[in-house]
């Protein structure tokens, strides 16, 4: 089937010729689309949700594009909140779910200027048409629209062709687009790994040319995008592409330098990430486990260096050495990116304690019972499963630990005691939140307590 698209004319695929069905769209997203359409507004399902539905995948979220202005959207939906400073977005809330609804924006102006870092600065807070909104997006496969009125797919940027050819391609000149927003280079790598697509040659050249521009992006955005590189079932390919394109050298310089030293170092990283992808194909893994596996080979080498420096005859504490090595390796990155404590401290615990699951647990041991009732144990168990895949020749007692966790862990205690609250990850913000101080009542004849600061 061939699609002919004239210049400045969209390709429109009628309902009879595409596979996207309303049955696969979130019901709350449909409510937003129908409500806007009933009031004579243009209402399209936009972005990655259209791409994923056409590929037969389940979208993570559903975004809506419309010609209605933010204040109009707020008056249409009582459960709507406006967010953003440069461009107002409407968040329509359904319980814990948010349907992001945005007014069509104009494409960047071609006469924009560069700042001191060589990044193009655009005014992106002006409203536009659906075509201008499509041209403003990053990649062609993300520029597809689904019209709720006609149930057709609208393509202004050639996304259907790239979707068929499994290609990630920038909309417009990739050199300019990556200078507008350097984080788009990381998004290209992530989409290629997630979807199993190939990045087009023009984009690869532009990424290698402008990779250094990532250093000018905000630290908070880079921190978030580094964590998004841990793609379920495709982390190995995501990190490999980032290494091949020169992005890892800017994002994780210490790891890149260690990997570039010799081929064996790179092979160890690829094997660790392949084991992670194998486990994530069976069950969902966490960013902390992925973070631990990414740096495990580097930490293992640091442990051996500590072992070599231990004086003869002195006992070598392997667990303590692993923790010291992990903290030494991760500290520079944590200070630079300000990774969440729950991420990097949990990764350190995984690197330190996973080997404990190589011995058989003792149900009568208070130490083992306290271990399985600790909030960090589920992630230790998940990390041990990855290590078991990486080192199948070693003796692992994971099933025995799972049985003990089932019989004497938090869930079993909750069933027995009823009001028992399972422990949270001790490194999470919720667990570390300071509880309000309660003043003790004065006893009879006791002087009043002074107020606390």
MOPEGI-V276770 format. One record per residue. N is the residue number from 0. RES is the residue in one letter. SS is DSSP state (a for helix, b for strand, c for the rest). Layout:
N;RES;SS
N;RES;SS
This chain:
0;X;c
1;X;c
2;X;c
3;X;c
4;X;c
5;X;c
6;X;c
7;X;c
8;X;c
9;X;c
10;X;b
11;X;b
12;X;b
13;X;c
14;X;a
15;X;a
16;X;a
17;X;c
18;X;c
19;X;c
20;X;c
21;X;a
22;X;a
23;X;a
24;X;c
25;X;c
26;X;a
27;X;a
28;X;a
29;X;a
30;X;a
31;X;a
32;X;a
33;X;a
34;X;a
35;X;a
36;X;a
37;X;a
38;X;c
39;X;c
40;X;c
41;X;c
42;X;b
43;X;b
44;X;b
45;X;b
46;X;c
47;X;a
48;X;a
49;X;a
50;X;a
51;X;a
52;X;a
53;X;a
54;X;c
55;X;c
56;X;c
57;X;c
58;X;c
59;X;c
60;X;c
61;X;c
62;X;b
63;X;b
64;X;b
65;X;b
66;X;c
67;X;c
68;X;c
69;X;a
70;X;a
71;X;a
72;X;a
73;X;a
74;X;a
75;X;a
76;X;c
77;X;c
78;X;c
79;X;b
80;X;b
81;X;b
82;X;b
83;X;c
84;X;c
85;X;c
86;X;c
87;X;c
88;X;b
89;X;b
90;X;b
91;X;b
92;X;b
93;X;b
94;X;c
95;X;c
96;X;b
97;X;b
98;X;b
99;X;b
100;X;b
101;X;b
102;X;b
103;X;c
104;X;b
105;X;c
106;X;c
107;X;c
108;X;c
109;X;c
110;X;c
111;X;c
112;X;b
113;X;b
114;X;c
115;X;c
116;X;c
117;X;c
118;X;c
119;X;b
120;X;b
121;X;c
122;X;c
123;X;c
124;X;c
125;X;c
126;X;b
127;X;c
128;X;c
129;X;a
130;X;a
131;X;a
132;X;a
133;X;a
134;X;a
135;X;a
136;X;c
137;X;c
138;X;b
139;X;a
140;X;a
141;X;a
142;X;c
143;X;b
144;X;b
145;X;b
146;X;b
147;X;c
148;X;c
149;X;c
150;X;c
151;X;b
152;X;b
153;X;b
154;X;b
155;X;c
156;X;c
157;X;c
158;X;a
159;X;a
160;X;a
161;X;a
162;X;a
163;X;a
164;X;a
165;X;c
166;X;b
167;X;b
168;X;c
169;X;b
170;X;c
171;X;c
172;X;c
173;X;a
174;X;a
175;X;a
176;X;a
177;X;a
178;X;a
179;X;a
180;X;c
181;X;c
182;X;a
183;X;a
184;X;a
185;X;a
186;X;a
187;X;a
188;X;a
189;X;a
190;X;a
191;X;a
192;X;a
193;X;a
194;X;a
195;X;c
196;X;c
197;X;b
198;X;b
199;X;c
200;X;a
201;X;a
202;X;a
203;X;a
204;X;a
205;X;a
206;X;a
207;X;a
208;X;a
209;X;a
210;X;a
211;X;a
212;X;a
213;X;a
214;X;a
215;X;a
216;X;c
217;X;c
218;X;a
219;X;a
220;X;a
221;X;a
222;X;a
223;X;a
224;X;a
225;X;a
226;X;a
227;X;a
228;X;c
229;X;c
230;X;c
231;X;c
232;X;c
233;X;c
234;X;a
235;X;a
236;X;a
237;X;a
238;X;a
239;X;a
240;X;a
241;X;a
242;X;a
243;X;a
244;X;c
245;X;c
246;X;c
247;X;a
248;X;a
249;X;a
250;X;a
251;X;c
252;X;a
253;X;a
254;X;a
255;X;a
256;X;a
257;X;a
258;X;a
259;X;a
260;X;a
261;X;c
262;X;a
263;X;a
264;X;a
265;X;a
266;X;a
267;X;a
268;X;a
269;X;a
270;X;a
271;X;a
272;X;a
273;X;a
274;X;a
275;X;a
276;X;a
277;X;a
278;X;a
279;X;a
280;X;c
281;X;c
282;X;c
283;X;c
284;X;c
285;X;c
286;X;a
287;X;a
288;X;a
289;X;a
290;X;a
291;X;a
292;X;a
293;X;a
294;X;a
295;X;a
296;X;a
297;X;a
298;X;a
299;X;a
300;X;a
301;X;a
302;X;a
303;X;a
304;X;a
305;X;a
306;X;a
307;X;a
308;X;a
309;X;c
310;X;c
311;X;c
312;X;c
313;X;c
314;X;c
315;X;c
316;X;c
317;X;a
318;X;a
319;X;a
320;X;a
321;X;a
322;X;a
323;X;a
324;X;a
325;X;a
326;X;a
327;X;a
328;X;a
329;X;a
330;X;a
331;X;a
332;X;a
333;X;a
334;X;a
335;X;a
336;X;a
337;X;c
338;X;c
339;X;c
340;X;a
341;X;a
342;X;a
343;X;a
344;X;a
345;X;a
346;X;a
347;X;a
348;X;a
349;X;a
350;X;a
351;X;a
352;X;a
353;X;a
354;X;a
355;X;a
356;X;a
357;X;a
358;X;c
359;X;c
360;X;c
361;X;c
362;X;c
363;X;c
364;X;c
365;X;a
366;X;a
367;X;a
368;X;a
369;X;a
370;X;a
371;X;a
372;X;c
373;X;c
374;X;c
375;X;c
376;X;a
377;X;a
378;X;a
379;X;a
380;X;a
381;X;a
382;X;a
383;X;a
384;X;a
385;X;a
386;X;a
387;X;a
388;X;a
389;X;a
390;X;c
391;X;c
392;X;c
393;X;c
394;X;c
395;X;c
396;X;c
397;X;a
398;X;a
399;X;a
400;X;a
401;X;a
402;X;a
403;X;a
404;X;a
405;X;a
406;X;a
407;X;a
408;X;c
409;X;a
410;X;a
411;X;a
412;X;a
413;X;a
414;X;a
415;X;a
416;X;a
417;X;c
418;X;c
419;X;c
420;X;c
421;X;c
422;X;c
423;X;c
424;X;c
425;X;c
426;X;c
427;X;c
428;X;a
429;X;a
430;X;a
431;X;a
432;X;c
433;X;c
434;X;c
435;X;c
436;X;c
437;X;c
438;X;c
439;X;c
440;X;c
441;X;c
442;X;c
443;X;c
444;X;c
445;X;c
446;X;c
447;X;c
448;X;c
449;X;c
450;X;c
451;X;c
452;X;c
